[in-house]
Amino acid sequence: MVRLRSSSNSQENDGNSDELIPGLPEEIAELCLLHVPYPYQALARSVSSSWNKAITDPSFLLSKKILSLSQPYLFVFASSKSTSRIQWQALDPRSGRWFVLPPMPCSAAACPPGLACASLPEDGKLFVLGDLRSDGTSLHTTIMYRASTNQWSLASPMRTPRTFFAAGSINGKIFAAGGRGLGVEDSIPTVERYDPVSDTWAAVAKMRSGLARYDAAVVGNKLYVTEGWTWPFSFSPRGGVYDGDRDTWQEMSLGMREGWTGISVVLRNRLFVLSEYGDCRMKVYVPDHDTWHPVGGGRFPCEALQRPFAVSTMEDRIYVVSRGLHVAVGKVHETVEASQSHHLWVEWEVMAAPIAFSDFSPCNCIELDV
């Protein structure tokens, strides 16, 4: 066990202030720190300047990956219905324990639906983009969370203020596409790319027409954006596809946009949708036929979970967070039949959240390796 230094022997240890753990070889001391689980790494940083320097060094996370010590957590962005308070929580899927993150540095009047979230899971970083104040003013804020330090920081702002827009990560870069401007009816066709290494935003290919986000997903190196079906269902929904390798946009195929009738999640490089209608059955998009196929298996636990939903994947499973932050975990199975067709089915189980979260509804959820 590592003991904190007391003030009585602080002078005695001054000569060893650069040692991680006095009396232990550096390699062994570093290994001890690498085994400190999230979120206790933030507490460990306060032990000494040498611990703080070691844990915040970029090589710390790399070493955890090499030694297979990094573990995925589910980070949930939620808001309180009664107080309008916004809060981030992290869920350890192995123990079922929740951890509350520090407050996010954003305006007190932030409107969570107007924000967009993206992540670099392997780097342990998530990003919250944009803002929308109660007066309708959209902002271009960029906020980054680093799991290794359990801290938020402001990054370079987006070039264009926007809200209700799509965001996603491709090849280690964050993209912000479309959305609305200062006016409610002002759609934005511009798209920009954030480089976290240089902390800079740059313009990329514009959309063919501006879209306010209903849903978005990244499959491979392509960002799919749909405005979704909206009342009174008089017009077919529009959608666009951004190719990150070619920096080009094209129209979303008819079958994809017509069948995209819910919130999406990407698992094993396949696009799934949890339908907003019917009994909440899942379906998967089949590119070769430009159609959606139902996913078999157990019925989605509608009785235990109430909308709104936020969806993510983690450890090859689908996680659906509902009102009260209860979580449905879906394990997707696949068999190849004699006809070479693939059959998918899902098994669901529910993880109940603490009663203290009963007033919260999810706005977004993201998986990070920490």
Secondary structure, DSSP 8 states (H G I E B T S, - for coil): ------GGGHHHHGGGTT-SSTTS-HHHHHHHHHT--TTTHHHHTTS-HHHHHHHHSHHHHHHHHHTT---EEEEEEEEETTT--EEEEEEETTTTEEEE-----S-TT--GGG-EEEEEGGGTEEEEEEEE-TTS-EEEEEEEEETTTTEEEE----SS--BS-EEEEETTEEEEE--B-SSTT-B---EEEEETTTTEEEEE---SS----SEEEEETTEEEEE----TT--S---EEEEETTTTEEEE--HHHHHH--EEEEEETTEEEEEESSTT--EEEEETTTTEEEE-EES---TTT--S--EEEEETTEEEEE-GGG-EEEEEEEEEE-TTS-EEEEEEEEEE---GGGTTEEEEEEEEEE-
